[in-house]
Amino acid sequence: MAIRVLVVDDSSFFRRRVSEILNRDPLLTVVDTAANGQEAVEKARLLRPDVITMDIEMPVMDGISAVRAIMKATPTPVLMFSSLTHDGARATLDALDAGAMDFLPKRFEDIARSKEEAILLLQQRVKAISRRRAVAAPVSRSSTIGAASAAARVRPTLASTPAGRGFAAATPVVAEPVVERRSLPRRSGKHYQLLAIGTSTGGPVALQKVLTRLPANFPHPIVLIQHMPGTFTSAFAARLDGLCQIRVKEAEDGDQLRPGHAYLAPGGKQMLFEGRAGNARLRVIDGNDKVNYKPCVDITFASAAKTYGGNVLAVVLTGMGADGREGARLLKEQGASIWAQDEESCVVYGMPQAVAKAGIATESLPLSLIGDAINNEIGG
């Protein structure tokens, strides 16, 4: 049975273009279009599509307001179209906070090297998010930021969090089959020097949920690799910094890694390590144009394996494809701990599935537990 799609945009040309692309796939069918957010809300209620593609700037009702209304009345997976500007990045992040599952640049040539590649990517994204059940956003972004700002005045420490209990000496780790959890895993007793997190589709919301659980005195540096355009990562890092107790910044070449600080790989670049563990710096480079992802989880994980050896906790969150699997394999060979997000809580169970199926991950955790599990594992 074909996936039913509602296409929403105030441009008749773009509505027609997107509809033609989606209808080229026999597994997709466009059931209707809408020219503004209000029409989208009404047609979502009447037609109950499987997926909605949504523009941001529209008359009558904008796309962000429409997403909020749809998630409240008839929760449906939404793919946002965005401009690759700083304002477009902020609006897209607002839409993700409102409940949208994923986004793509409105200029298809910005996301692919050829027309056919762009067409395939759009079709794949729509099919991927159609498999997940949408849920209403629990709180608005303004209330979330307000709560985070209030919490920032307290800035809890690791010892004051439910999972934090100081630090322990390293002990040998015995490899185990991947275990799906509904409670915190038992602490391994390993020694760590770095937390590394890789993600793609669904990652902005997932990272927010994980990182807001970490305390201000988190004992190690954190690196974040999120598939995202270069114009988006600065705005995303700033948003996370405003919500989290740890500090978050877009990584820059030469950054000295500091405990309690998270470094987000810039879009369009690759992030590597240089120097020795405990005194390492980041290298941010253009990298090879033949690499599919910029930033690439595999590349950063592989560099972490060289610099930090087995003293890494690597977490692979929701995302399409298999980026992170080979880098996680290299880390695992050095003795690092590898965790994956579980299928039920992923927007797209691609990247975590790849590490789990390859036998690389030892834990499969729901998103709601990952932040506390990190505190438990690293805080001891």
C-alpha positions as CSV (number, residue, x, y, z in Angstrom):
1,M,0.0,0.0,0.0
2,A,1.4,3.4,-1.1
3,I,2.5,6.0,1.5
4,R,0.0,8.9,1.3
5,V,1.6,12.3,1.3
6,L,0.1,15.9,1.7
7,V,2.3,18.5,0.1
8,V,2.2,22.0,1.7
9,D,3.7,25.1,0.1
10,D,2.5,28.6,-0.9
11,S,4.3,28.2,-4.2
12,S,2.3,26.4,-6.9
13,F,5.5,25.6,-8.7
14,F,7.1,24.0,-5.7
15,R,3.9,22.1,-4.8
16,R,3.9,20.7,-8.4
17,R,7.6,19.9,-8.4
18,V,7.5,18.0,-5.1
19,S,4.4,16.2,-6.1
20,E,5.9,15.0,-9.4
21,I,9.1,13.8,-7.6
22,L,7.1,11.9,-4.9
23,N,4.7,10.4,-7.4
24,R,7.6,8.9,-9.4
25,D,8.1,6.4,-6.6
26,P,5.5,3.6,-6.8
27,L,5.6,3.4,-3.0
28,L,4.5,7.1,-2.6
29,T,1.3,8.9,-3.7
30,V,0.5,12.6,-3.2
31,V,-3.2,12.7,-2.0
32,D,-3.5,16.5,-2.0
33,T,-1.7,19.8,-1.7
34,A,-2.2,22.9,0.5
35,A,-1.2,26.5,-0.1
36,N,-0.9,27.6,3.6
37,G,-0.7,26.3,7.1
38,Q,-4.4,26.6,7.8
39,E,-5.3,24.5,4.8
40,A,-2.7,21.9,5.9
41,V,-4.2,21.6,9.4
42,E,-7.7,21.1,7.8
43,K,-6.6,18.6,5.2
44,A,-4.5,16.7,7.7
45,R,-7.6,16.2,9.8
46,L,-9.8,15.2,6.8
47,L,-7.3,13.1,4.8
48,R,-5.2,11.6,7.5
49,P,-2.0,11.4,5.3
50,D,0.9,9.2,6.3
51,V,3.4,12.1,5.8
52,I,3.2,15.9,5.3
53,T,5.9,17.9,3.6
54,M,5.8,21.5,4.9
55,D,7.2,24.9,3.9
56,I,8.0,27.3,6.8
57,E,7.1,30.8,5.4
58,M,3.5,30.9,4.2
59,P,0.5,33.3,4.4
60,V,-2.5,32.8,6.7
61,M,-0.6,30.4,8.9
62,D,3.1,29.7,8.9
63,G,4.6,26.2,8.8
64,I,5.7,26.1,12.4
65,S,2.3,27.1,13.7
66,A,0.8,24.5,11.4
67,V,3.1,21.8,12.8
68,R,2.0,22.6,16.3
69,A,-1.6,22.5,15.4
70,I,-1.3,19.2,13.5
71,M,0.7,17.6,16.3
72,K,-2.1,18.6,18.8
73,A,-5.0,17.4,16.6
74,T,-3.8,14.7,14.3
75,P,-0.1,13.9,15.0
76,T,1.5,13.1,11.6
77,P,5.2,12.8,10.5
78,V,6.3,16.1,9.0
79,L,9.2,16.8,6.7
80,M,10.1,20.5,6.7
81,F,11.6,22.4,3.8
82,S,14.0,25.2,4.8
83,S,16.2,27.8,3.3
84,L,19.9,27.5,4.0
85,T,20.3,30.7,6.0
86,H,20.8,31.5,9.6
87,D,17.2,32.6,10.0
88,G,16.1,29.5,8.1
89,A,18.1,27.3,10.5
90,R,16.5,28.9,13.5
91,A,13.0,28.5,12.0
92,T,13.7,24.9,11.1
93,L,14.9,24.1,14.7
94,D,11.7,25.7,16.0
95,A,9.7,23.4,13.7
96,L,11.6,20.4,15.0
97,D,10.9,21.5,18.5
98,A,7.2,21.7,17.5
99,G,7.2,18.1,16.4
100,A,8.5,17.9,12.9
101,M,10.6,14.8,12.3
102,D,13.1,15.9,9.7
103,F,14.0,18.7,7.2
104,L,15.6,19.2,3.8
105,P,16.9,22.4,2.1
106,K,14.3,23.8,-0.3
107,R,17.0,24.1,-3.0
108,F,17.5,20.5,-3.9
109,E,20.9,21.3,-5.5
110,D,22.2,22.2,-2.0
111,I,21.8,18.6,-0.8
112,A,23.0,16.4,-3.8
113,R,25.5,16.3,-6.5
114,S,22.9,15.5,-9.2
115,K,19.2,15.9,-9.9
116,E,18.6,12.1,-9.6
117,E,20.4,12.0,-6.3
118,A,18.3,14.8,-4.9
119,I,15.1,13.1,-6.1
120,L,16.1,9.8,-4.5
121,L,17.0,11.5,-1.2
122,L,13.6,13.3,-1.0
123,Q,11.8,10.0,-1.7
124,Q,13.9,8.1,0.9
125,R,13.4,10.7,3.6
126,V,9.6,10.7,3.1
127,K,9.5,6.8,3.3
128,A,11.8,6.8,6.3
129,I,9.7,9.1,8.5
130,S,6.5,7.4,7.4
131,R,7.5,4.4,9.5
132,R,7.5,6.4,12.7
133,R,4.5,7.5,14.8
134,A,4.4,11.2,15.4
135,V,3.7,12.5,18.8
136,A,2.8,16.0,20.0
137,A,5.7,18.1,21.4
138,P,5.4,18.0,25.2
139,V,6.2,21.7,25.7
140,S,6.8,24.8,23.5
141,R,10.4,25.9,22.9
142,S,9.8,29.1,24.9
143,S,8.7,27.1,28.0
144,T,11.6,24.7,27.6
145,I,14.1,27.5,27.4
146,G,12.5,29.2,30.4
147,A,12.9,26.0,32.4
148,A,16.5,25.6,31.3
149,S,17.3,29.2,32.2
150,A,15.9,28.7,35.6
151,A,17.8,25.5,36.0
152,A,21.0,27.2,34.9
153,R,20.9,29.3,38.0
154,V,21.3,26.2,40.0
155,R,23.6,24.3,37.7
156,P,23.5,20.8,39.3
157,T,26.6,18.8,39.6
158,L,27.2,15.2,38.8
159,A,27.1,14.2,42.4
160,S,23.6,15.8,42.8
161,T,22.0,13.9,39.8
162,P,20.2,10.6,40.5
163,A,22.8,8.7,38.5
164,G,25.9,10.4,39.6
165,R,28.1,9.0,42.4
166,G,31.7,10.1,41.8
167,F,34.3,8.1,39.9
168,A,35.8,4.6,40.0
169,A,39.0,2.9,38.8
170,A,39.0,1.1,35.5
171,T,38.3,-2.6,35.4
172,P,38.4,-5.1,32.5
173,V,35.3,-5.1,30.3
174,V,33.8,-8.4,29.1
175,A,32.1,-8.2,25.7
176,E,28.3,-9.0,25.9
177,P,25.6,-9.4,23.3
178,V,23.5,-6.3,22.6
179,V,20.9,-5.9,25.3
180,E,17.7,-3.9,25.0
181,R,17.0,-2.0,28.2
182,R,14.1,-0.5,30.1
183,S,16.3,0.3,33.1
184,L,19.8,1.7,33.5
185,P,22.5,-0.7,32.6
186,R,25.0,-1.8,35.3
187,R,28.1,0.4,35.4
188,S,31.1,-1.3,33.7
189,G,33.8,0.4,35.8
190,K,35.7,1.5,32.7
191,H,37.9,4.6,32.7
192,Y,36.8,7.2,30.2
193,Q,38.3,10.4,28.7
194,L,35.8,11.2,26.0
195,L,32.0,11.0,25.2
196,A,31.3,10.9,21.4
197,I,27.8,11.0,20.0
198,G,26.8,10.5,16.3
199,T,23.4,11.0,14.8
200,S,21.4,12.1,11.7
201,T,17.7,12.1,11.0
202,G,15.9,12.9,14.3
203,G,19.2,13.9,15.9
204,P,18.4,17.5,16.9
205,V,15.6,16.5,19.2
206,A,17.4,13.4,20.4
207,L,20.6,15.3,21.2
208,Q,18.6,17.9,23.2
209,K,17.0,15.1,25.3
210,V,20.3,13.5,26.0
211,L,22.5,16.5,26.6
212,T,20.0,18.3,28.9
213,R,20.4,15.4,31.4
214,L,24.2,16.0,31.7
215,P,25.4,18.1,34.6
216,A,27.6,21.2,34.5
217,N,30.6,19.4,36.0
218,F,30.5,16.5,33.5
219,P,34.0,15.1,33.9
220,H,35.0,14.7,30.2
221,P,34.8,16.5,26.8
222,I,32.0,15.6,24.5
223,V,32.0,15.6,20.7
224,L,28.8,15.7,18.7
225,I,28.5,14.7,15.0
226,Q,25.1,15.6,13.5
227,H,24.4,15.4,9.8
228,M,23.4,19.0,9.2
229,P,24.1,21.8,6.7
230,G,26.9,24.3,7.5
231,T,24.5,27.2,8.0
232,F,22.6,25.2,10.6
233,T,25.3,24.0,13.0
234,S,26.1,27.4,14.6
235,A,22.4,28.1,15.4
236,F,22.0,24.5,16.7
237,A,25.0,24.7,19.0
238,A,23.8,28.1,20.3
239,R,20.3,26.6,21.0
240,L,21.8,23.6,22.9
241,D,24.1,25.9,24.9
242,G,21.0,27.8,26.1
243,L,19.2,24.6,27.1
244,C,22.0,22.6,28.7
245,Q,24.0,22.7,31.9
246,I,27.1,21.8,30.0
247,R,28.5,24.3,27.5
248,V,28.0,23.7,23.8
249,K,29.7,25.3,20.9
250,E,30.3,24.8,17.2
251,A,33.7,23.2,16.9
252,E,36.6,25.4,15.6
253,D,39.9,24.3,14.3
254,G,42.4,24.3,17.3
255,D,39.8,24.1,20.1
256,Q,41.3,22.7,23.3
257,L,39.0,19.9,24.6
258,R,37.7,20.7,28.0
259,P,35.6,18.7,30.5
260,G,31.9,19.7,30.6
261,H,32.1,21.2,27.1
262,A,30.5,19.7,24.0
263,Y,31.8,20.5,20.5
264,L,29.4,20.2,17.6
265,A,31.1,19.3,14.3
266,P,30.4,22.1,11.7
267,G,28.3,21.2,8.7
268,G,30.3,20.7,5.5
269,K,33.5,19.9,7.5
270,Q,35.2,17.0,9.1
271,M,36.2,16.9,12.8
272,L,39.4,15.1,13.9
273,F,41.6,15.0,17.0
274,E,45.3,15.8,17.3
275,G,47.7,15.6,20.3
276,R,47.5,13.2,23.2
277,A,44.4,12.1,25.2
278,G,43.9,14.5,28.1
279,N,45.5,17.4,26.1
280,A,43.9,16.9,22.7
281,R,42.8,19.6,20.3
282,L,40.3,19.5,17.5
283,R,41.1,19.8,13.8
284,V,38.3,21.0,11.6
285,I,39.1,20.4,7.9
286,D,37.3,20.3,4.6
287,G,38.0,16.7,4.1
288,N,37.6,14.5,1.0
289,D,34.7,15.5,-1.3
290,K,34.1,11.9,-2.1
291,V,32.9,11.2,1.5
292,N,29.1,11.1,1.6
293,Y,28.7,12.9,4.9
294,K,30.2,16.1,6.1
295,P,30.5,15.8,9.0
296,C,31.0,12.1,9.1
297,V,30.6,10.0,12.2
298,D,32.9,7.3,10.9
299,I,35.7,9.8,10.4
300,T,35.5,11.4,13.9
301,F,35.0,8.0,15.6
302,A,38.1,6.6,13.8
303,S,40.2,9.7,14.8
304,A,39.0,9.2,18.4
305,A,40.1,5.6,18.3
306,K,43.6,6.8,17.4
307,T,43.8,9.5,20.1
308,Y,41.9,8.0,23.0
309,G,42.1,4.3,22.3
310,G,39.5,2.4,24.4
311,N,38.8,5.3,26.8
312,V,35.7,6.4,24.9
313,L,32.0,6.0,25.4
314,A,30.5,6.3,21.9
315,V,26.7,6.6,21.4
316,V,25.0,6.2,18.0
317,L,21.6,7.8,18.0
318,T,18.7,7.9,15.4
319,G,19.7,8.4,11.8
320,M,19.3,7.1,8.2
321,G,22.1,4.9,6.7
322,A,25.1,3.3,8.5
323,D,27.4,6.2,9.2
324,G,29.2,5.4,12.5
325,R,29.4,1.7,12.1
326,E,33.0,1.4,10.8
327,G,34.2,4.1,13.2
328,A,32.5,2.4,16.1
329,R,34.1,-0.9,15.0
330,L,37.6,0.7,15.3
331,L,36.7,2.1,18.7
332,K,35.4,-1.3,19.8
333,E,38.7,-2.9,18.7
334,Q,40.5,-0.5,21.1
335,G,38.2,-1.5,24.0
336,A,35.8,1.4,23.8
337,S,32.1,1.1,24.9
338,I,29.5,1.4,22.1
339,W,25.9,2.1,22.8
340,A,23.0,2.4,20.3
341,Q,19.6,4.0,20.6
342,D,16.8,1.4,20.5
343,E,14.5,0.9,17.5
344,E,11.3,2.0,19.2
345,S,12.5,5.4,20.2
346,C,14.3,6.2,16.9
347,V,12.9,8.4,14.2
348,V,14.9,6.3,11.7
349,Y,16.5,3.1,13.0
350,G,19.4,3.1,10.5
351,M,22.6,4.1,12.1
352,P,21.9,2.4,15.5
353,Q,20.7,-0.7,13.7
354,A,23.9,-0.9,11.7
355,V,26.1,-1.0,14.8
356,A,23.7,-3.3,16.7
357,K,23.4,-5.8,13.8
358,A,27.2,-5.8,13.3
359,G,27.6,-6.9,17.0
360,I,29.5,-3.7,17.8
361,A,27.0,-2.2,20.3
362,T,26.7,-3.8,23.8
363,E,23.7,-1.7,24.8
364,S,20.5,-0.8,23.0
365,L,18.8,2.0,25.1
366,P,15.6,4.0,24.7
367,L,16.2,7.7,24.2
368,S,14.6,8.5,27.5
369,L,17.3,6.6,29.4
370,I,20.4,7.5,27.5
371,G,21.3,10.7,29.3
372,D,20.9,9.2,32.8
373,A,22.7,6.0,31.6
374,I,25.7,8.2,30.5
375,N,25.8,9.8,33.9
376,N,25.6,6.4,35.6
377,E,28.4,4.9,33.4
378,I,30.8,7.8,33.5
379,G,29.9,9.1,37.0
380,G,30.0,5.7,38.7
